[in-house]
Amino acid sequence: GDLKFSAPVYVAFLAVAVTWYVLYRTPYGLRLRATGEHPGAAASMGVNVRRVRYSAVVLSGVLGGTAGVFLSIGNLDSYVRNISAGLGFIALAALIFGQWKPLGVLGATLLFGLLQALSIQLDGEGLIPSSLLQVLPYLVTILALIFTGKSAAPRAAGKPYDG
């Protein structure tokens, strides 16, 4: 049949492109990366580390909230309990597996999404036990993390800045 995507899929691809552009082609992106790697050096160049970090937290909250909205009302017309159960773990795994880079994270999320869709598609076919299908995306996520090479977060991520 025809392969059709809902609007949030296109918004997600656009968000990845915009994120890549902002991170690697704008002064703000350079400042953001600098405050994540070496905030002292960024501050010595006149960057307001606190402002850049707070803006990054606000932007990530906006993106996370947008994802939550799309998840909850994008394709559904009713309330579903625990709709996001376990997805935070997969999102963190995608970040690590994608080497903390927008295009890598896109690839990781596409892989994990494919596995989740595959588990839903194969459920009920009787070929594989339903319980194994439900755990498949999480199992592959764990295996991907085990076999991911060096994936380092920004050096100063999570460390308070006192400058």
C-alpha positions in Angstrom: 0.0 0.0 0.0 0.9 3.7 0.1 3.4 4.8 2.7 1.9 7.8 4.5 3.2 9.7 7.4 1.5 11.9 9.9 2.5 15.6 10.2 4.6 15.0 13.3 7.0 12.8 11.3 7.7 15.7 9.0 8.0 18.1 11.9 10.6 15.7 13.5 12.7 15.5 10.4 12.6 19.3 10.1 13.5 19.6 13.8 16.6 17.4 13.2 17.7 19.5 10.2 17.2 22.8 12.1 19.0 21.4 15.1 22.0 20.4 13.0 22.1 23.7 11.3 21.8 25.7 14.6 24.5 23.5 16.3 27.0 23.5 13.6 26.4 26.7 11.5 25.4 29.5 13.9 27.3 31.5 16.6 24.7 30.3 19.1 25.5 26.6 18.3 29.2 27.3 18.7 28.6 28.9 22.1 26.3 26.1 23.1 28.9 23.4 22.2 31.6 25.4 23.9 29.6 25.8 27.2 29.1 22.0 27.1 32.7 21.1 26.5 34.6 23.8 28.4 32.5 26.5 30.0 35.6 28.3 31.4 37.1 28.8 28.0 33.7 30.0 26.6 33.4 32.5 29.5 36.9 33.8 28.8 35.7 34.6 25.3 32.8 36.6 26.6 30.0 34.0 26.4 27.4 34.2 29.2 27.5 30.5 30.1 24.5 30.6 32.4 22.3 32.3 29.7 23.4 29.8 27.0 22.8 26.8 29.3 19.4 28.1 30.5 18.3 28.7 26.9 19.4 25.2 26.0 17.3 23.8 28.8 14.3 25.9 27.7 14.7 24.8 24.1 15.0 21.1 25.1 11.9 21.5 27.2 10.0 22.9 24.3 11.1 20.1 22.0 10.3 17.5 24.6 6.9 19.0 25.3 6.2 19.1 21.5 7.1 15.4 21.3 4.8 14.7 24.2 1.9 16.6 22.5 2.5 14.7 19.2 2.7 11.4 21.1 -0.5 12.0 23.1 -2.8 13.6 20.5 -1.0 13.2 17.2 -2.6 9.9 16.1 -5.0 9.2 18.9 -8.4 10.4 19.7 -8.6 9.1 23.3 -6.5 8.9 26.5 -4.0 6.0 26.7 -2.5 5.2 30.1 1.3 4.9 30.2 1.6 5.9 26.5 5.2 7.0 27.1 6.3 4.2 29.4 9.8 3.2 28.6 10.3 5.7 25.8 12.5 7.9 27.9 15.0 5.1 28.3 15.0 4.5 24.5 15.4 8.3 23.9 18.5 8.3 26.2 19.8 5.2 24.5 19.3 6.9 21.1 21.3 9.9 22.2 24.2 7.7 23.3 23.9 5.3 20.3 23.8 8.3 18.0 27.1 9.6 19.4 25.4 12.8 20.7 25.0 14.2 17.2 21.7 15.1 15.5 22.1 12.9 12.5 23.3 10.0 14.6 20.4 10.3 16.9 18.0 10.5 13.9 19.4 7.2 12.7 19.2 5.6 16.1 15.6 6.7 16.6 14.6 5.4 13.1 16.1 2.0 14.0 14.4 1.9 17.3 11.1 3.1 15.8 11.4 0.4 13.1 11.9 -2.3 15.7 8.9 -1.0 17.7 6.7 -1.0 14.5 8.0 -4.4 13.6 7.1 -5.8 17.0 3.6 -4.4 16.7 3.2 -5.7 13.1 4.4 -9.2 14.0 2.3 -9.4 17.1 -0.6 -11.8 16.5 1.1 -13.6 13.7 2.0 -16.5 16.0 5.6 -16.8 14.7 7.2 -15.2 17.8 5.7 -15.2 21.3 4.0 -11.9 22.1 6.0 -11.2 25.2 9.3 -11.5 23.3 8.0 -9.1 20.6 7.0 -6.5 23.2 10.5 -6.6 24.7 12.3 -6.7 21.4 12.8 -2.9 21.0 14.2 -2.6 24.5 16.5 -5.7 24.1 17.9 -4.3 20.9 18.4 -0.9 22.6 20.4 -2.6 25.4 22.5 -4.5 22.8 23.1 -1.3 20.8 24.4 0.4 23.9 26.6 -2.5 24.8 28.2 -2.6 21.3 28.3 1.2 20.8 31.9 2.3 20.7 33.1 5.3 22.5 30.2 7.7 22.9 31.2 10.6 25.1 28.8 13.2 26.4 30.0 16.8 26.4 32.7 17.0 29.1 30.9 19.6 31.2 27.4 18.2 30.8 25.6 18.1 34.1 28.4 20.0 35.9 27.4 23.3 37.5 29.3 26.4 36.3 30.6 28.6 39.1 32.4 31.2 37.0 
